[in-house]
Amino acid sequence: MSSRSMPEPAISMACAPHLPSAAVGRILLHDAAFADGASPALRTGISLTIEDGKIAWIGPNDSADKTRAEVIDAGGATIVPAMVDCHSHLTMQGGSHWIDRGNDAPAVLRQVARDNAKRLADAGILWARDVGAPSAEGVPLSIAVREEHKGKRGAPYMRVAGTWIGKIGYPDMWVTTDSAGLKDAALGQLDLGTDLVKLYMDAPGGVRDSPFTVDAARATVAAVHARGAKVAAHSGYLDGARVAAEAGVDSIEHGMELDDDIAKTMKRNNVTLVSTLSVFASWETFARTTTIERFTGAEGKQRMGKRKEGAYASIAAAKRAGVRIATGSDFGGGSVRAGHLAWEVELLVAAGLEPHEALASATRIGGDLYGVAHAGRVAEGLPADLVLVHGDPLSDPRALWRVWAVYQQGTRVA
């Protein structure tokens, strides 16, 4: 039994904006393989029919009806669901100066978001959960980004958290408060038009204690849930993760320090872990490609190594406890670039997940956290949001880098 103060908000069945109709007839993807993360077995000799933007039929090649269909030879490719990036920062460009770039002018950040949206779609990532953006005149830029891209073919579906909510002492671009003001700060973000809220469960100045109390966090979660929204909680340290798990947030982002007790609490309270292991892999490349001391110096490398070790141990603890793991790239806000979610899938396999489990993290589990029933799924009757990759992602997760075609509601967009 969950200790949440209210039931988890239901997953919506109709939250993907309907895109304008395109001049597309009946399409048959012929002689592909199929992998959706539900099974470790790759299905081969599969055909899939798209009609009116939806998946009309999936089955063996010899049962496919080619009547009045545009037949696409998909031989050698694998059909996978469009992917879900559960931890993204659309308005930020990433790279080794990612923190400085967050201070760029709003017009620059809006253009970065447009460029990032295209990169996501090209990479087969059609669902983006933005968990933090700078604000302009008190309004998070991510809200305007979402509205600009809503219903736009070739752009990912977006849900946004507004700006970061942290303890007093963080930068002016954040919303800062104490435990007494946490609930009002969260509801204030929803009043501006965000889809979810983002709590920053690390205290300023490297303090390892939780910045907010369990009671304050729990009351905040209950209030946000009462509005039909979700709560994401950044956590880099053990105590913040403990408080977030006990409060029943919907997701712990990063979770760089989790122990077995916290993982069990997460499982009991239905808290998803959003992994961002690719941040560490990205930082490791900066030791070779930059002259920045925090990445190149011995002390910085040692510090990063310990954080990486903790993050991998957290994945192991979550898996032991049966916690649902969704993938996030942390692109924009954590140095990774947009469209690199395949990197996270690779690293989850390196951390101990089976390839089909890692694929599920990037598709159906991410879709569940995003909150749309068909997100990250391929099945008859669902919108045809799917990707064809070259190779077998169930034996080689690097296949997800090799995107050949992307279909969004039945129209090829990449």
N, C-alpha and C positions, 0 to 999 in steps of 0.2 A: 504494500500500500504506500502510495506517495505521500510525503509529508508536505506537499504543496498546500497552500491555503485555498487553492481553487483548482479545478481540473485544467489540464493543458488545453489551450485553445485548439479547436478542431482544425484539421487540414482542409483548406479550401479546395473545392472541386473546380472552380472557374476563375482563377486569379491571373491566368495568362491573358493579356489583352488580345482581342481578336485582331489579326492583321488584315489590312486591305487585301481583297481577293486579287490574285494574279492569274494571268492567262495560262493556267496549268491544267492539263487533262489528267487522264489516268496514267500513273507511272508504275512500272514494275521494275524493282531492283532484283536482278536475276543472278542466281548462283553465287550468293555471298555466304560467308560464315556469320554466326550470330553469337554475341556475348552480352549479357545485361547485368552481370554481377550476382545473379541469383543462384548460379551454379558454377562449379569449377570446370564443367565440361563445355568445350566449344562445340556448337552445333554447326555442321557443314551442309552444303547442298540446299541452302535456304533461299527462298524468294520472298519478297515483301511488296505488297501492292498499296499504293497511296491513292486515295480518292477524296476530293473535296477537303484537302488539307489534313486528312486523318489516315491512320493506318487501317486499311480495310481488311487486309488478310496477311497472315504469315504462315508459311508452310513449306513443304518439300518442293523442289524444282519441278518434279514431274506432275504435280497437282496445280501448278500455276496457270491461271487463265490469262493468256496474252491478248485476248480480244480487245481491239481498239486501245491498246496500251502503248505508251512510249517505253520500250524495253531498254533498260540501262544494264549493260554488261558489268556486273559487280564482281566478276571472278577474281579471286585472290584478296578481296577486301573483306573486312569484318564490320558488320553493323553493330554499333553500340549506341546507347542513349546519349543525347546531348548532355554535356557535363554541367555540374553545378559548382561554382566557386563560392563557398560559404564565408570566406573572409577576404574581402577586397576593399580597395580604396580607389574608386574610379577617378577621382579628381587629381590624383597624385601619380607621378611618373616612375617612381622607384629609382634604382641606381644608388650609388654610394653616397650621394648628397640628398637622399630622399627627405630628410628632415628640413633642410633649407628650402627645398622646392615647395613644401607646404605653405611657405610664406609668399609665393608668387601671386601676382595680381589675379583677382577672380576671373577675368576674361581669359587669362592664360590657363588657369585650372579648368575652366569649362572646355577649352579646346583639347586639353589633355584627356578629359573624360570622353570626348568624341573619338579621339584616336584610340583610347583604350577599349572603347566599346567595339570598334571594328576589329581590333586584335582578338578580342574574346570570341566573337562570332567566327572569325577565320580559323580559330583553334578548336572549334566545336564546343565552346562554352556558351550556352544560351541562357544561363541563369546566374545572376550575380547578386550577391548579398553584400551591400556596401556597409561597412561597420565603422565608419568614421570619416568625416570630411570637414575641412575648414568652413567657416561661416563668412558671410558678407552681410553687413548691416543686421547682424543678429539672427540670420537665417542660414542654416546649413546649405552649402552649394549643391549637395547631393539631391536635394528635393527638386531643384530646377533641372538637374541632369536627368533624373527619373522621368519628369514630365516631358522633357524634350524628346526622349527616346521611346516613350510609351506608344505602342502600336506601330513602331517603325520597323519595317522589314530589314533584316540584316543586322539588327541590334539586339543585344541580350535583354531578356526580361530582368527587371531590377526591383529590389526592395532595399530601402535605405534606413540607416539608423541615426542620421543626423550627425551631430558632433559628439566628441567624447565627454562623458560625465565623470569627473575625477574629484579628488579631495582638494580643498583649498591649498594652493601652493603650486599648482600646475599652470601652464602658459595661459595667456589671456584668450587665445583662440578657443580654449575649451570652456565648457560650463563647469564651474568648480563650486563645491559645496561641502557640508559636513553631513554626518548621519541624520541630523534633524531635518535637513533640507533635501535629502536624497529623493524621496518620493515626489516632491513637487518639481524638482529638477527634471526627473524622468517624464512626468506628465506634461511638463512644459515643452519638451521635445515633440511629444505626440501632438500637442496643440498646434505646433508649427506645420505638421503634416508628415511626420516620419512614420515608417511602417513598424519600426522596432526601436529599442533604445540600447545604448552601449554604456555599460558601467566599467570603469577602470579600477580594478581591484588590487592595484599596486599603489602604495603610498608614495608621495614625492620624496626625492632625496635618497632613494635606495633603501628606505625603511622597509623591513620585511614583514611587519605586522599589517594586518588588513586595515585599509583606510576607513571601512564602514563596519558597523555592527551587524550581527546576524539579524536582529530584530528589524533594523532599518532596511536591510536588503530584502528581507522577507516581505515586509509591508510594501516595498516598492514593486516587487514581483507581483504581488496580489493586485495592486492597483493597475499595473500595466496589463496584466491578464484580463482584468475586468473590462478593459478597453479593447480586447481582442487582439492585442499585440504581444510581442515576445521580448525577452531580455537576453542580450548577449553580454558576457562578462569577460573582459581581458583579465588574465591571471598569469603572472610570471613567478609568483612565490607561493609557498605552501599555505600560508595562513589565509591569503585572499582566496585561494581555491577552496579551502575548507568552508569559509563563510559563504561563498557563492553556491557551493554544492548543498549546504544545509538550507540556504534560502530558496533553493529550487529554481534557479535561473534556467533558461532553456538551453543555453550552451555556455561552456567555458572555452574561451578562445586561447589558443597556444597551450595552456596547461603545462608549463615548463617544469613545474614541480607538483607531482601528484604521488601520493602514497596509496597503499592498498585500502586504507580506511576511507580516504576521500573518494577513491574510485567506487567503493561499495555504496557510499552515500549518493554518488552520481547515478549509479544504476538504480538505486531505490527511488530516487526523485526524478528519474527520466531526464537526466541532464546529458546532453550530447557533448562530446569533446570534438572541437574543431582543430585539426592538426595543421601546423604551419612549419613543418620540418625544413622546407625549402629555404626558409630565411637563413638557416645556419649554413646550408650549402652555398647560398648566395654570398654570405659574408666570407666564407672560405675563399671564394674566387677573388674577393677584393684584396686578400693578402698578396695576390700576384699582380692584380691589375690596377692598384691604386698605391698612393704613398701616404695614406691616412694611418696614423699611428695606432689607432684602436684596432685596426685590422692587420697591420704589418708587424707591430711590435710583439715581443715575446709575452708581455703581460696581457695584452689584448687577446692574443691567440689562446693563452691558457684560460682566460675568463670565458671566451666563446666556447672552448672545448668542454668546460664544465657545464655550461648552459645546454649545450647540445646533448651531452650525456644525460642530463636530467630530463630533457624533452623525450629522448628515446625511451628512457625508463618509464616515463609517464604513459607512453603508448602501450608498453608492455603491461603496466598496471591496469590500464583501461581495458585491454583485451582480456586479461585474467578475470576481471569483474563483469565482463559482458556489457560494458558501456558502448553505446553506439558512437562510432567515429566517422565524422564527416571531414572532407578535405577543404582546406583553404590555402591559397597561395600567399596571402598577405601582400599581393602586388600593390605597388604604389606607396603603401605605408610601412613596408618592411624591407625595402630594397629590391625585391623581386619585380620583374616586369609583367605587364598584362599578357595573358594568354599562355602562361607557363604552368598551368595546373597539372599537366602530365608529369612534371618534375616531382610534385607532391605524391602522386600515385607511385612513382618509382621508389621514393624514399620510404613510403609506408610499407612497401614490400621488404625493403632493406631493414625496416624496424620490426619485422616479424609477422605482418599480415600476409595472408595468401593473396595471390594476384586477383582472384575474383572478389575477395573481401575489399581490397584496395579500390577496385573498379566500382564496387557498390558504394564505397565511401564517397566517390566522386560523382555518383549518379543518384541512385534511389535514396540513400541515407541523407545525402545533401538535400535532395528534394523534399524529404520529410521535414527537415529542419527549416528549409525555406518556407514551407507551408502550403505547397500546391501538390495535390495528390498525384498528378501525372508527371511532375518534374523529375527528370532523370529516369524515366521508364519508357520502354517500348513494348506495346501490346496492342492487339486489335481494338479499335474504337477510340484510341487515344490520339491526340494531336501528333502529327508526324514531325516531331522534333528529334532528329537522329543524325548520326555521324557515321561515315564510312572511313575506316583507317586501314592502312596497308600493313597486314601482319596479324598476329594473334596476341591480343593483350592479356590473355590468360596464361600464356607461357613467357611473354616478353612485354612487360608494361611499357617499354619504350615505344611500342607500336602506337600509343596514343599521341605521340608527337607527330606521327606520319598521317596527318589528316588529308584525305583525298576529296571528300565531299561533305557538305553540311546542309541539311534540310531543316527549314523552319516552317512549321505548319504546312508542310508539303511542298514548299518552294525551295529550290536550291539557292542558297545564299553565299556559298563559298565552295 
